[in-house]
Amino acid sequence: MKTCSVSLLGPVLLVVGCLYSLRGATAAYAPFHCTDLNAVDLLDKAIPSNRHVPVGVDIIYDHGTGTHAYKFKNKASRLKFPAEKALPGCEYFPEEYSILVTLRLNDRYRSSEYIFSLLKGNLRAVRLGLRIAPGIMIYEYSDHKKKHKRITTFPELTIFDSQWHTLILTVAGDEISYAVDCESQRTKTVKRAFPALMDIHDTDIYIGNKNRTHDRFTGLLKNLVLFPGADAFNKICPNRKPAMPDLTSVLLPPRPVQDTPTIVLPGEAVLPQALSQTRETFKVEKTLHSVCSKADTGKVTVDVDEHYIKVCDNGDWKPFVFRQDSKKEMDYIEEYQEVKTPSPCTDSEIFNIPEQGIFMVMACEDPKRQDEEVSPLYKWENGEFISYQNITTYAAQSWKFFTIDAEQYLAVANKGRANHIKGVCSIYRWSSTHKLFFQHQDIITYTARDLEYFEDGGDHYLAIANYAKDGHTQMASVIYRWDRRKSIFYPAQTVISSGAMDWTSFSVDGQGYLALANSFDGMTTHVSSAIYAVENGRLVERQRIETTGALNWEHFTIKDDVYLAVANSYDYGPQTNDNASPYTVQSSIYKFNRVKKLFENYQNILTQSATDWESFTVGDATYLIVSNAQKEEDFPKNPAKSEVYRWQGAEKFVKVHSLETMASNDWETFSTGGATYLVYANSKSTTSHVLKVKLK
């Protein structure tokens, strides 16, 4: 063993020489423990901007909660970053720390899937990891010599239910504490404490995997945050949204609380939320990058090209603007593109395929043909829809796009040519190799008018609206469940319908619902349409609503309120006034009463054979557009019009625009490049239209 002997070079050189000699001899010097560390958003380190998402990562929008989350595919198996990026200036992983993860799981896991892992170089041995296995959560770590691996399981966690949950896991010495959704913390004592000297040099943090494809996390991941220290639970809980907490306050760096300035611009200015800064952190920089990370939040820069002062807020550089420019407002709607179709079309479906872009498929029907025909698929390229693929259909009525286990599907409801002959609903699967849809499954139907995809408890379902069989409109509409082993849908339940025209799925406070539009019972169009709750994969009737030839339901929300709009199309039956126009019918909007758990009438709007409602937002404003298939009786020479209504608080929905459309049967909306577009399917000619919303 080397020792340090006294030298004649003086006390300073003596101490330095001794330390250097001992370090060189043993390679074991006093470790540098980081202090004053802030919470680290691990997802932000791996995916610093949603504008440039790594290959294999999808951004998923959860309609039930209105939130975005990440989903990982096979190509994301190497999504990683150096551990030193998360812990700058640190030589060792914190001895005490907490992990917060917000995720959505189902109960279909058959093997281990890593939420995150810490690996050394190209080695596969996990230094630190959090993973799930069938019905359990597993936390594991090894010491700095990689000779002792400790595994702690949490089989009692109730998180495998297809709902959002937030887990806080805290490690301190030989104790591991955990809590779900801010409920009481539980603590486990382990035999071997977390190592005090876990070297992070040359290590990487892998997100959603452990550097292998088959260990990939297949659930949805919203938050993954590392908290140095054992007090994360006290920082987060209690929380107004315990299953999906707002982490803004804990992810921003700490700021002094005194001497907060008031920032005043000419006029009444609206500043982004990130500007609640102090003088110490308010900095103006002259360089502007295209994106900003959460670490840049609150920084201010000058954009010399656009002549704006901008602040980094929520991942984007946002300009200081005056109130009159701060909110997007619709001014008018203009013609943008004519879309040529092989025959008149009754429906359009717009969807996005990851890494491919935006697509639109039309449901077309030529009443003069008695054999198969084609419905066209278009792709959005260079600001317009261009022809991409023709798909064989039989009097197509509607399309539905959905994703199951990272596979994309398109399903079409074919009406067929006669209501006494069996038809088919065809399902097509996207080939990532050929970049085309290929036929996957046919389902026997009877004059099917619509289909709807929905999920419940991790299972996948398809609801098909059968209109009539052998001339009888009172018949069974069928719910199909996805068989994962065979990768096909099979019948799971039937419900009695009366001229079924439309299914619409939605959720309220985590409870799934389906609305069925019934149009005709063989005697009258005054029939009741049904609202079903989805309970354990079964539809349970909750409410009946009187409708008049209902063709469509539209679900939308305004703030926290939930609405349904029904398109009533035709007044026919013994009770009908012979002098009244059968096409002039009240269509209705209903609002959900959370106490009664029922929809109540909110507003009636006079329509001319309404075929479809479509909701969309521009800025903070909510709009409804209705397709009127018929002309107004008092003005027979005028073309049919689609009316646009805007929600105006106590005034409810007020008409703000009127569009001349030739028997539009369906409206769809989509947004791209900061612009909002409307598409209507023309059921009378071979030209459908794309319109663009122009802002004030």
GIGI-V490148 format. One record per run of one state. SS is the DSSP state (H for helix, E for strand, L for the rest). FROM is the first residue (numbers start at 0). LEN is the number of residues. If there is no record, write none. Layout:
# GIGI-V490148
ss=<SS;SS>
from=<FROM;FROM>
len=<LEN;LEN>
This chain:
# GIGI-V490148
ss=<L;H;L;E;H;L;E;L;E;L;H;L;E;H;L;E;L;E;L;E;L;E;L;E;L;E;L;E;L;E;L;E;L;E;L;E;L;H;L;E;L;H;L;H;L;E;L;H;L;E;L;H;L;E;L;E;L;E;L;E;H;L;E;L;E;L;E;L;E;L;E;L;E;L;E;L;E;L;E;L;E;L;E;L;E;L;E;L;E;L;E;L;E;L;E;L;E;L;E;L;E;L;E;L;E;L;E;L;E;L;E;L;H;L;E;L;H;L;E;L;E;L;E;L;E;L>
from=<0;10;26;39;41;46;56;62;66;72;73;76;79;82;86;91;92;95;104;112;120;125;133;135;142;148;154;163;172;174;180;185;189;198;199;202;207;212;215;219;228;231;236;247;251;268;270;272;275;283;285;293;296;299;303;307;313;315;319;320;322;326;329;340;344;353;356;364;372;381;383;393;395;404;406;414;422;431;435;445;447;456;458;466;468;469;471;472;473;483;487;498;499;508;510;518;525;535;537;548;549;558;560;568;583;593;597;608;609;618;620;628;632;635;640;647;648;651;652;660;663;672;674;682;686;695>
len=<10;16;13;2;5;10;6;4;6;1;3;3;3;4;5;1;3;9;8;8;5;8;2;7;6;6;9;9;2;6;5;4;9;1;3;5;5;3;4;9;3;5;11;4;17;2;2;3;8;2;8;3;3;4;4;6;2;4;1;2;4;3;11;4;9;3;8;8;9;2;10;2;9;2;8;8;9;4;10;2;9;2;8;2;1;2;1;1;10;4;11;1;9;2;8;7;10;2;11;1;9;2;8;15;10;4;11;1;9;2;8;4;3;5;7;1;3;1;8;3;9;2;8;4;9;1>
